[in-house]
Structures are given as structure tokens and as C-alpha cells.
Amino acid sequence: MDARNPVIRRAQPGDQSELWPLVCQFATSFQPERAAFARSFSALLDRDDTAVLVAEIEETIVGYLLASVHGTLFANGPVAWVEEIMVAEAARRSGIGRALMGEAERWAMRIPTAYIGLATRRASEFYEALGYKQSASFFNKLFTDRNAS
């Protein structure tokens, strides 16, 4: 796959079916549900504090990034957070991830935000090569039965 000239753009409603397989590949802790994905995707596209970016090669989506901005008290302003970034296996190590992260950084700087961050257990060398520093441990608590009364 020739990824020398990827197109990085905001996701559009029609991108949903091409993004679904990438979301399924991204998820290691959860089993994505198509209906929940569709609802979330549509809602996220309409948010001013969220960026859903896609990477295209020859009009085929080969990666995506989801980032959001939230307010803080400690950072003297809002911060941006990359929630998800996924590149199709055939397109990895070709600059797609770097291009997606670069566009997310430009988006966050335009807001402006104090910083952009993410939590990951994978690809630390990739993020360090982009200038990111490891700064904290990540903790979460799963709410396994969201539908319980």
C-alpha cells in the first residue's frame, strides 16, 4: 500500500461502514456493538469539542483518530485527549499514524489547548518518536452492566 500521500480529513456520515471494521480491530477490551457504534459515531460528528479524523489512501479509509477536548483546573485551560487511533494493518509503518496525530495536534492547537495526551499500552516508541513523554499511569473502572436497574 502506497501511503506517501494520505488524505487526512474530518469524518463524514458516509464513512461509517468503512470505519466499523477498524473499530472492531481497535477494541481489545470491549466487544463493539454495531448499533451502539452507529449512535456514537453520529453523535460525535456533531460535537464541537470532538474531532473524528480519517486517513484515506486512494479513497479508501485506512485509519482513524478520535480526540476530544475537556476543561481542567490544573492546566490553566482545556486539554485535548486522543481516545482512539487505529491504522489498518496493511498501512502501518507508512506514516498514516504520524499524519493522523499531526492533524490532531493542529486541531488541538487551534482551540487552543494546554496539551494533547493519550493513554496506551502499545506503541510507546511511536509516541516517543513524535515527542510525547510518558507522564502517568492509567486507571479505569469498568461498569460492566450499564443496563442494570
N, C-alpha and C positions, 0 to 999 in steps of 0.2 A: 504494500500500500504506500503510495506516494503522499506523504503528509507535509511536503515543503510549503504548501500554500493553503493551510486550513482557513476556513471562514469561521470566525467566532462571532456569534450573534445572539441576541435575546431569543429565547424560545417563543414559539408561536403555538396557538391551539392545535394546529395541524401536525405538530411534531410528536404528539402524544404516543402514537403507535410505534414510532421509531425509538422513543426513549424507554418504553416499557422493558424491552429485553436488557438494556443497560442497567436499569434499576434493579432488575432481578439478579444480575451478576454482581452488583454492588452489595446487596444485602447478604450479610453473613450471620447476623444476629436475629434477623426477622424474616418471616415468610411474607413477602409483599402480596397484597390482595389487589386485584385489578380495579375493583370498584373504588376502593379507598385511594389508590393511586390516582385514578381519574379525577376524583373530587379534589384531592390535594393539588394536583397539577393545575387544574383550572383556577383554584383559589390563589395559588402562589403567583400565577401570571398577572393577577390583578393587583398585587400588593406593591406599594411604592417603596417599601423597606426591604424588598427581596429582589434578587437577581437570579433568574434561571437562564443559564447560558448554554448554548450548544456549539459543538465543533463539527464542521462539515468538511468532508473531502468528496469532491465530485458529486455534490448534492446528496450525500449520504451522511447521516449523523453518526459520528464515531466517538463522541464523548459529550459529557455534560458536567455542569457545575451548578450547585445550589448554594447561594450565600444569602445572609440576611444581616440587617443592622439592628442593634438594640442599644438603648441608653445605658449608661453606667454612672456611678457616682465617683469611682476611684480614678477613672482615666480622663477626667475633665471633658467628657464628651462621649458621643456614641462610639461603638466599636463594630467592626464587621466580623462575621463568623462564617467560615466555609463549612457547611453541614455535610455536603456530599460532593465528591468529584470522582468521576469514573470515565475511563477510556477503554474502548473495545480492545481486547487482547491483541488483535492483528495490527492495531495502530499505536501500541505502546512503544516507548523509547524512540518516538519520532518527533517530539516537540509539541504534541497535542496538549498534554497536561500543562506544560510550561505556558502555552498560549492561553489556555483557559485561566490559569492562575494570574497571568499578566493582565487579562481583561478584568478579572475580579478585583485586582488591586487598583486598576484605573477607576473602576466603578466606585470602590470604597473611598478613594482619594477625592473624587468629585463631590461626595456627600457633604462635607468631609468627615472622616472618622479618625480616631486616635491611632488605631492599628487594625490589622486584619489577622485573624488566627484560625486555627482548626485543631481538632483532636484526631489522632490517628495512631494505630499500632503498626502501620505498614508504610513503607516508602520513606522512611526518615531521611535517607540520603538525598532523595529527590527534593524534599522541602529544604534541607540544609543548603543544597546547591542553589536554591532560589533566594537564600538569605534569611530563612526562618530559623529561629532559635527555639530549642526545647525549653519550656518555662514552667510546666506544671504537670501534675498527674491528672487523669481524667476519671471521675467517678460518676456513676449513674445508678438509678434505681428504677427497675422495670415495673410497670404497672401491667401485669400480665392479663388481668381480666377487666378490661376497660368497660365491658358491658354489664358488669355485676351491679345489682341494685343496692 
